[in-house]
Amino acid sequence: MDPSQRWIETLGECRDAGRACVMVVVTEVEGSAPREAGARMLVADGKLAWGTIGGGNLELLAIEHATALLADSARGSESVAYPLAEKTGQCCGGRVTLFFEPFRWTRNTVAVFGAGHVGQALGALAPYIGAEIELIDGRHEEELQPVPPRASERTYTLTCVDAPEGEIERLPANALVLVMTHSHALDLEILEHALRRGTFPYLGLIGSDRKWRRFRDRLSQKGISAEAIASVRCPIGVSQVSKTPHAIALSTATELVEVIARAESGA
């Protein structure tokens, strides 16, 4: 690939990693300038991620502008003219117009409480769901059934902690949360923590209609509002015909993909 076109690869890497970035392109040049029209760079995490528009103070100002642009979700693409004079710390004497295009990509996060049969089957589908999947379990890894694959072979991360309900607090606000542990009592505790934390885009509980009726009553007794309780998806998945772990995982993955697609489209 032409080195001048490698920005395409970097932009794709940012997208796949859910790394927000800004494309900065020189769109117009008047007089003497450090780079020609068409030169570009990518800015991410407050620093240069690829390319250059000529270095110097102009580039620093552009990085600062790109970083501020990303921080304000209300702002879209912008064109800014920079005179290459004392104000910009340049002595070329020309004028450069830069086009800033933000890409506010984020990586979808799915937190699955319970690393049993369904949890592991769902974790294996992470590449197809298009999300980072974390399985969280209160048991030691050697106690899990089925035995998880080696860490290097997993498509998900595995967190084993004594109090999995406490992990709710560190999850991003846009996390999709699934509760499917080996214990109904723990399921209820995790669900209560999630509802008290706030509304996640998706909060699902594995189980039957009968289980959900019992949980609704218990949550109501604990002071959880009817509106919050109604936000819970139970049973999970687009279909409840088959009860095999892989069928439940596939059905649930389909539901998650739909939730993510709606969120990305703003629907």
N, C-alpha and C positions, 0 to 999 in steps of 0.2 A: 504493500500500500504506500502511496505517496505520503511522505512524512507530514505534509501540510494537511492531510486528511485524517490524521490519527485522532483528531478531536472526536471523530465519530465513535471510535472504540472507547475513549475515555467517557464520553457522554453515556454510552451503553452500560459501561461499568457502574457509573453513578446510578443509573436507573435500576440496574439489577440489585445494587446494594441499598437502594432506598436513600441515597445520599443527595440531599438538595444541593443544587448548584446554579450558577448563572453563566450563560454564554455571553461573552463580551466581543463584539465585532467592530472593527474600524469600518465605518460605512462611507465616510467622506473625508477627504484630505484637501486642505488649501495651503499652498506654499510648502515650505520645508517641514517634514515630520519624520519621526523615527521609524514608522512602518507605513506600508502602502494600504490602500483600501482592500478589504477582504481579510486582513490579518485578524487573528482571533485568539482568545484564551478562555479557559474555564476557571471559574472561581468556586471553591467549596470550602466549608469550615473556616471561613475568614482568611483563606490564603490561596495562592495560585495552585491550581490542580493540573493544568496543562497549558502549554503555549506561552506566547508573549505578544504584547502590543507595542513593544519597544523598550520596556524597562523604565527605570528612572521614576521620578515623582509622578508622572502621568499614570504609570501602571499602578503605583500605590494608591493614588486617588481613585482609580477605577475599581480596585479591589475593595476599598472602603465603601464605595457607592454600591457595588454588587452585594456586599455583606449586609448593608442597611436595607437594600431592596428585598432580600430574602427574609429579613426579620419582620417586614411589614406585609402581612398576607393580603392586604387590600390593594397593594401596588402590583401592576402588571409590567409589561415590557415598556422600556423607556429609551429615548434617544437624548444624549447629552453632548453639548458642544464644549470643547476645551480649547481655549486659546493657549498656544504654546509660548507663554511669556512668563514674566516673573511670578505671577500668581500660581502657576503650576510648577514652578521650579525648573522650567525648560527655557532654553534660549534659541530654539529653532526659528521662532518668529512666525510659524504657520498656525494652522487651526485644524483640529481633529474632531470629528463627530463619532461618538461611540454608541452602539446599540446594545442595550442590556436586556437579555431574555432569561427570566427566571424559570427554573424547573424545580418545583417544590415536591420532589418525590419523597415519599416516606415508605418504609418497609412495614408491611402489615405484620402484626404480631398476634399469634394465637397461643394462649396459655391453656394447657390441658391439665387439669388437676386429676391425676390418676394415670399411672404408667402400666396399666394392665393390658389385656388383649386388645381392647378397642383403642386405647390411648396409643399404643405402639403402632397399630395398623394405621391410625390417623396420622401419626408422625411420619410414617413412611411415605405419605402422600404430599408432604410439604412442597416438593418441587412443582406439583400440579396445582396446588392451592395458591401458590405464589405468595407464601408467607413464611416468616420465621416461626417455627413451632417449638415450644418448650413444654416438656412433660415435667410436672411437679408432683412428687410423691413423698409421703411421710415415712416410707419404709427405706431400709438400706437397699442399695442396688442389688446385692446378692440375694435379697429376699423376693425380688420381683419375678413374677411369672406372667408370660414366658420370659426367659432370660433375654435381656436386651442385647442387640448386636454390639460388637466392639465400637468404642467411641468413634473411631476413624471411619466406620461403615454406616453411621447413623445420619439420617437426613434431618434430625432434630437434636435439640439439646435436652439433657436430662439433669434435673435438680432434685436431689434427695435431701429433705430437711425434716427436722423433728416436728415443726409446726407449719405445715403447708398453708394454713389459712392466713398466716402472717405475710405470705408472699403477695397477697392481693394488693397491698399498699404500694409496692414498688412497680407495679405494672403501668405501662403508659395508658393514658385516658382512652386511646383508640384501640386498645387491645380487645380481641375477641376471646371470650372466656368460656371454657367448657368444664363442667364438674362431673367426674365419673370415677370416683375413688372406690376402694374396696370396702368402704364403710358408709352406711347411710347416715350415721351420726356425724361423721366427718363431712359428708356431702352437705348436710344442713348447715354446719358451722361455716364452711367455705362460702356457701351461698349467702348466708346472712352477712358475712364480712363484705362480700362483693356488692350486695344491695345497699349496705350502709356507706360504702365507699362512694357510690354514685353510679349513674347509668352508663354501662359499657355499650358499645354498638351492638354487641351480641353477648348474651349470657344464657348458656344452655345447660340443661341438667339431664343426664341420662336416666331413663326410668320409664315406668308405665304411668298411665293416667291415675291409677290408684295411689302410686307413690307420690305423684304430684299433688293430689288432693290432700294427703297427709301433710306434706311439706307446706302447702298453702296455709293450712290451719295453724301449723306451728310458727310459721313466719309472722302471721297476723298476730298471734299471741305475744310474739316478741316485739311488737310495735312497728313492724314494717308496713308501710302504707300499701293500700290496695293497688295504687298506680305502679309502684315499684315492683310488686309481686307479679303484676300483669306483664312486665317486661321480660320475664323469664320464659325461655323456650323449652317446653317439655311436653311430650317427648321430642327429642332432637331428630334432625334429618328430614329429607323430603319424602321419605317413605318409611313406614314401620312394618313392612310385610315380613322381612326376614330378620331373625334375631342373631344371626352369626356375626362375630366381631368384624369381619371384613366387610360384610354388607352394611352394617351400621356405620362403619368408618367411611365407606364410599358415599352413603346417603348423607352423612353429616358433612363430608367434604364438599359435596354439591351445594349444600345449603350455605356453607361458609363462602364459597366462590361467588354465590349470588349476593350475599351481604357485602362482600368486598367490592364487587362490580357496581352495586348501587351506590356505595359510598364514594367510589372514584368518579362516578358520573354525576354526583351531586343530587341524585334522586332521593 
